[in-house]
């Protein structure tokens, strides 16, 4: 029995040395990899007032511009007595600044939109136009090697106008903006 304990005891320094080497390797800093840069993306915009498809292109280390075609709607304005329901098609131009050159983490955006819309109130309906602009801040997450998700909140100003039978339909109001964008890096 004493011989067996002596054999086990002789392995202990080897095991301790192996454990120390493993801990040292795990704690050592990894080889420095270059930070990933912003890349062009195809994006699905799933915000509060739009559902759109856009293309975003980096123009500087922390800045990207996006052009988007969209379905626009203010279905939520009548719920808050803030304007009429307007729905239509249009375009958006968006500038996004990223705190990190990878495009992940904190971001701040500004946008402008123009849309051809049909506006409804009770039995009245008319074709007109809508414009809106706003900004938001949020967080960009890397979902996979190619997919990013951005979630943000901010403020916008919505203006829509149409006339029918001498009655002006539309909206002119500030409102919250919710930003939700799923991007595919090219």
C-alpha positions, -999 to 999 in steps of 0.1 A, spaced: 0 0 0 29 24 8 44 17 -26 11 25 -43 9 59 -24 45 66 -34 37 60 -71 6 82 -69 25 109 -51 52 109 -78 26 118 -104 13 148 -85 42 172 -95 36 163 -132 -1 168 -129 4 202 -112 28 213 -139 4 203 -166 -25 221 -150 -3 253 -145 7 251 -182 -29 248 -193 -39 278 -171 -10 299 -184 -20 291 -220 -56 300 -214 -47 333 -197 -22 344 -224 -36 370 -248 -45 356 -282 -27 367 -312 -39 402 -322 -64 399 -350 -73 429 -370 -107 444 -361 -133 437 -388 -142 467 -408 -177 478 -419 -189 458 -449 -217 465 -474 -250 449 -464 -284 441 -478 -309 449 -451 -345 442 -441 -359 473 -422 -386 462 -398 -392 495 -380 -424 511 -366 -436 529 -397 -418 510 -425 -410 476 -439 -382 479 -464 -354 465 -483 -322 485 -485 -285 485 -494 -260 500 -470 -224 509 -480 -196 521 -457 -183 556 -466 -158 560 -438 -143 539 -410 -174 545 -387 -200 557 -411 -223 540 -436 -251 552 -459 -282 532 -468 -308 536 -496 -340 518 -491 -373 511 -509 -402 507 -484 -438 502 -476 -448 530 -453 -476 532 -429 -490 553 -400 -516 528 -388 -506 536 -352 -514 574 -354 -552 571 -350 -547 550 -319 -532 581 -302 -553 607 -319 -521 619 -336 -532 618 -372 -548 598 -400 -539 564 -413 -515 568 -443 -501 539 -463 -479 538 -494 -446 532 -511 -415 553 -509 -378 556 -503 -355 563 -474 -319 576 -471 -302 567 -438 -268 576 -423 -255 554 -395 -225 561 -373 -210 532 -354 -189 535 -322 -167 506 -334 -153 501 -369 -167 466 -369 -203 480 -369 -212 461 -337 -222 478 -305 -235 513 -301 -249 531 -332 -266 564 -339 -286 571 -371 -304 598 -389 -329 593 -418 -352 610 -442 -382 594 -461 -405 604 -489 -436 583 -498 -466 584 -521 -495 574 -498 -533 569 -496 -547 585 -465 -579 574 -448 -602 589 -422 -636 574 -416 -653 573 -451 -628 597 -466 -599 585 -488 -574 605 -508 -540 601 -525 -512 623 -513 -476 623 -500 -458 618 -467 -423 628 -455 -406 620 -423 -373 624 -407 -358 613 -374 -330 597 -355 -323 569 -331 -296 552 -311 -293 515 -304 -271 484 -303 -259 463 -332 -254 426 -325 -236 400 -346 -259 370 -350 -237 349 -373 -207 354 -395 -229 372 -420 -260 384 -401 -263 415 -379 -293 427 -359 -298 463 -349 -323 474 -323 -328 511 -314 -352 537 -303 -355 574 -310 -378 602 -323 -392 611 -357 -414 638 -372 -442 625 -396 -460 647 -421 -486 634 -445 -511 654 -466 -539 648 -490 -572 666 -498 -606 652 -508 -640 669 -510 -625 701 -495 -612 682 -464 -575 679 -456 -564 645 -445 -530 636 -429 -508 641 -400 -481 665 -387 -467 651 -355 -436 640 -336 -436 604 -326 -414 577 -313 -394 556 -337 -384 520 -333 -355 507 -353 -351 470 -361 -328 461 -390 -316 427 -400 -285 430 -422 -266 404 -444 -230 413 -449 -218 409 -485 
